[in-house]
Amino acid sequence: MFYSASLFYRGVARRRHEDEHLWEDRIVLIEASSDGDALAKAKEIGKRGEHDYVSATDDHISWLFVGVERVFEIGDAVSPGGELFSRFLRASEAKSLLTPFGDQAQSDV
């Protein structure tokens, strides 16, 4: 059985205020035998995705795994055009997702 999982990461820049940290919603494909197995695998993948680096502006950046937002059952077959993930959004969430980052935020983290 295939699942998609939404993994949340927080990008922490030590010289930035907490309100300026970026977040990442990473969708991954998982093959598992059950919902519980898929969740466990998603947590493992999420933890392995943590990493650190020094940005072009000499800022130390840490991407920290926050957790699995949800696991979504896809089924036994994955095919082009098939739905991998779905969620409902509030108007404020949709507006936020449709608003591009400024040049400063993109270059630092």
RABEL-V208337 format. One record per residue. RES is the residue in one letter. PHI is phi in whole degrees, 0 to 359 (NA if undefined). Layout:
RES,PHI
RES,PHI
This chain:
M,NA
F,256
Y,224
S,248
A,227
S,263
L,254
F,260
Y,235
R,239
G,269
V,257
A,251
R,300
R,267
R,245
H,292
E,306
D,293
E,264
H,291
L,270
W,238
E,234
D,249
R,258
I,258
V,237
L,264
I,228
E,254
A,209
S,270
S,202
D,301
G,296
D,295
A,297
L,297
A,298
K,295
A,298
K,296
E,297
I,298
G,300
K,296
R,293
G,280
E,293
H,199
D,233
Y,197
V,254
S,284
A,297
T,265
D,64
D,263
H,278
I,246
S,238
W,263
L,252
F,286
V,266
G,161
V,270
E,287
R,190
V,244
F,236
E,287
I,264
G,127
D,271
A,228
V,248
S,221
P,306
G,86
G,286
E,284
L,259
F,199
S,209
R,204
F,266
L,234
R,284
A,304
S,294
E,291
A,298
K,299
S,297
L,294
L,272
T,267
P,291
F,291
G,286
D,301
Q,298
A,296
Q,291
S,279
D,268
V,229
